Amino acid sequence: MQSDFVLGKWNSEEEPMVKLKISKAVEAIEIFVTQGLTTAMNQINNQEFSL
């Protein structure tokens, strides 16, 4: 089922990317709270999310 894929566990190869995206999400939230939506969007949307 598709829900099993979406809600399933990450494999060991995916973990570094998951950790990076969680870190970037925290960064985006912090920028949004301290500097506002426009600044957060401008900074985060221009970043690459590759390892």
KACORNOR-V856634 format. One record per run of one state. SS is the DSSP state (helix for helix, strand for strand, loop for the rest). FROM is the first residue (numbers start at 1). LEN is the number of residues. Records with the same first field share a line. If there is no record, write none. Layout:
SS: FROM-LEN  FROM-LEN
This chain:
loop: 1-1  8-7  36-1  46-6
helix: 2-6  15-21  37-9
